[in-house]
Amino acid sequence: MSRGAAKSLLRERDPAWAREFEAILKAYEEAGGRSDVLQVPRIASAVISGNQVLAANSIDGVRIEAEELENGVRALITVAPGTKVEYPVHLCFGVIPKEGLQEIISEFEIGERAEVGFLAHCTFPNAVDVRHVMDAKIHVGKGATMRYSEGHYHGDLGGIEVLPTTRAQVDEDGRMETEFNLVHGRVGRLAIDFEVDVAAGGVVELVAKANGFGEDRIGVNEVVRLNGEGARGLTKTRVAVRDRATSEILTTAEGNAPGAVGHMDCTEIVRGAAMARNVPVVVVRDDRARVTHEAAIGSVNRKELETLMARGLSEDEAVDIIIRGMLG
């Protein structure tokens, strides 16, 4: 809806709805977003709090359809073939109360030769017992480009589960870039499950960053299948855990066609009694494909640490700077 339509709803609905709208906008800003952008008519956007669709604005070439469900929302986002979207599509998901379940069933259809970016913020500032489930399907058409960046803010209590599942298809010469960031506030429990099939000439880049402490649990399971000739794929994971937090990263890259090139890159920093585990799986079904992996798990680089400490920082301060740099 347009900014004017949003204002109309605020007048027509009860005061509780208006308070919810203001609360989610405030939480969106805490997560790093700009709430004013969500009310600009020329920018496609959607605001979802719990199972309420508080706003949904479509523009020429970008259609956002949202349906309220018992515990969440079903959303279909369609980008018409050949559309070059000038501004990123802004999405806001969140739960304001301390307890709740939010289930988001989403489908992204990116038409042939279209080009679009998404900027999503998921915010759960008061979570004590909150469960956020995301079930997404993504189709990137022939020669199309989709860039999706998602940032999370969970507050300081750690009482949240985030369970995103994604199944994606990138057609011939298509490109999909995704970035997941959960580096502010507690993680709680995170379990990413992402699978993507890539056709000839297609490119996929999956980036995930998380910072866990306390009793946080971080899990990432990513599978990239390079099925077409010349397909390329990269997974890049950056995780820091401390205290008693744990992380488990499982990445699989399959080279199934001539000229397919895949690479898995994982760095995990461990402090205190935390635990990190990385399991890379390489599958090659064509002798002209190439898949590589590199993983580094342990403490921070000693040389970097000594350089910062020589400038007057304590060891803890120096480690924090190095971690922020890795996750920045």
Buried (B, 14 or more C-beta within 10 A) or exposed (E): BBBEBBEEBBEEEEEEBBEBBEBBBEBBBBBBBEBEBBBBBEBBBBBBBBBBBBBBBBBEBBBBBBEEEEBBBBBBBBBBBBBEBEBBBBBBBBBBBBEBBBBBBBBBBBBBBBBBBBBBBBBBBBBBBBBBBBBBBBBBBBBBBBBBBBBBBBBEBBBBBBBBBBBBBBBBBBBBBBBBBBBBBBBBBBBBBBBBBBBBBBBBBBBBBBBBBBBBBBBBBBBBBBBBBBBBBBBBBBBBBBEBBBBBBBBBBBBBBBBBBBBBBBBBBBBEEBEBEBEBEBBBEBEEBBBEBEBEBEEBEEEBBEEBBEEEBEEEEBBBBBBEEBBE
